[in-house]
Amino acid sequence: MTKWATYSIVVALFAMLLPFLFMALDAIEMTANPLFPIIALFFGGLGVLIHLFSMLKSDTINGSGLLLLTSILSIIYGFSLSSLGIKNAKYLLLIGALLVAVWIMVPNKKKED
């Protein structure tokens, strides 16, 4: 089940990057299509929810995992909403980047005695 969640997040990231690839190939009219951010919103949210339910089901939920899932979701939503022209969505993207920095700084392994 987590495999499909990871695939879903990869589809969301690919949908976020595809307009920039079209820009590099001079297909400017394809970059203005609002379908790409909507696909990223749907598949990103679905992937994070499946990961969350998988963590709850296997009873492996912890703060580090929740922090990472929250940061991934806020980065995908912030990027997609700012692509759709939502005002102040860039702050959601900033929060996601800061959460990734916090996730990197906080040690996530327990000391074994």
C-alpha positions in Angstrom: 0.0 0.0 0.0 2.9 2.4 0.7 4.2 1.6 -2.7 1.2 3.2 -4.3 1.4 6.2 -2.0 4.9 6.8 -3.0 4.0 6.4 -6.7 1.2 8.9 -6.1 3.6 11.5 -4.6 6.0 10.9 -7.5 3.1 11.6 -9.9 2.4 14.8 -8.0 6.0 15.9 -8.3 6.1 15.1 -11.9 2.9 17.1 -12.5 4.7 20.0 -10.7 7.8 19.8 -12.9 6.1 19.1 -16.3 5.2 22.8 -17.0 8.8 23.7 -16.6 9.8 21.0 -19.0 7.3 22.3 -21.5 8.7 25.8 -21.1 12.2 24.5 -22.0 10.7 22.9 -25.1 9.0 26.1 -26.2 5.5 24.8 -25.6 4.4 27.9 -23.7 0.7 27.3 -24.3 0.9 24.0 -22.4 2.3 25.6 -19.3 -0.7 27.8 -18.7 -3.0 24.7 -18.3 -4.4 24.6 -14.8 -4.7 20.8 -15.0 -1.1 20.2 -13.8 -1.5 21.9 -10.4 -4.8 20.2 -9.9 -3.3 16.8 -10.6 -0.5 17.6 -8.2 -2.9 18.6 -5.5 -5.0 15.4 -5.9 -2.2 12.9 -6.1 0.0 14.6 -3.5 -2.9 14.7 -1.0 -3.8 11.1 -1.8 -0.3 9.8 -1.4 0.2 11.5 2.0 -3.1 10.3 3.2 -2.3 6.7 2.2 1.1 6.9 4.0 -0.7 8.3 7.1 -3.3 5.5 7.1 -0.5 3.0 6.5 1.4 4.3 9.5 -1.7 4.2 11.7 -2.5 0.7 10.5 1.0 -0.7 11.3 1.2 1.3 14.5 4.5 2.9 13.5 3.4 6.5 13.7 5.9 8.9 15.2 6.7 12.6 15.3 9.4 12.4 12.6 7.1 10.7 10.1 4.3 13.1 10.8 6.7 16.0 10.4 7.9 14.7 7.1 4.4 14.0 5.7 3.3 17.4 6.8 6.2 19.1 5.1 5.7 17.1 1.9 2.0 18.0 1.8 2.6 21.7 2.5 5.3 21.9 -0.2 3.1 20.3 -2.8 0.0 22.3 -1.8 2.0 25.6 -1.6 3.6 25.1 -5.0 0.4 24.0 -6.7 -1.8 26.7 -5.2 0.7 29.4 -6.1 0.7 28.0 -9.7 -3.1 28.4 -9.7 -2.7 32.0 -8.6 -3.8 31.8 -5.0 -2.6 34.8 -3.1 -0.1 34.1 -0.3 0.3 30.4 -1.1 4.0 31.0 -1.2 3.9 31.1 2.6 2.6 27.6 2.6 5.6 26.6 0.5 7.9 28.4 2.9 6.4 26.6 5.9 7.0 23.3 4.1 10.6 24.1 3.4 11.1 25.2 7.0 9.5 21.9 8.2 12.0 19.9 6.1 14.8 21.9 7.6 13.5 21.1 11.1 13.1 17.4 10.1 16.7 17.3 9.0 18.0 18.9 12.2 16.0 16.9 14.7 17.6 13.5 15.4 15.2 10.7 14.6 17.0 7.7 16.0 16.6 6.6 19.5 19.7 5.6 21.6 19.8 2.0 22.4 21.0 1.0 25.9 
